[in-house]
Amino acid sequence: MSDKLWNFLQEYSKKHKLKGNGFGYGLTNLDGISRTISARYYKDGSEILIPQANSNPRRLTPNECAALQGYPVNAGNKSFRIAVSDNQAYKQFGNSVVTPLIQAVGKEVANVITTHKKLSI
């Protein structure tokens, strides 16, 4: 991230904190839970910034966004690839749902329906 953008984000955050707003940037705790990726992440990536020693933070790569959303981006999976520009990838992952979460919800819904049918008989 450029010095200009990093300075802007810090000043923007200070200005809004003084007003009592929560706008600003988010430095990620690499051992913690990630914030949500928004479709506007392509603009400056300020919601989720990766701290770097002795340097300005950086934003996530499209592959890191895909991994956070549960897409199979490991090195051994050749069937998953990001075939759009980085900007489009950020928008698409920001508009996506976390796939393992939706799979788990779907399985639970199916279990409830199956159990309910068995109880109704």
Summary of the structure (lengths in Angstrom):
residues: 121
radius of gyration: 19.1
end to end distance: 61.7
largest distance: 67.2
contacts: 273
relative contact order: 0.12
helix: 49%
strand: 8%
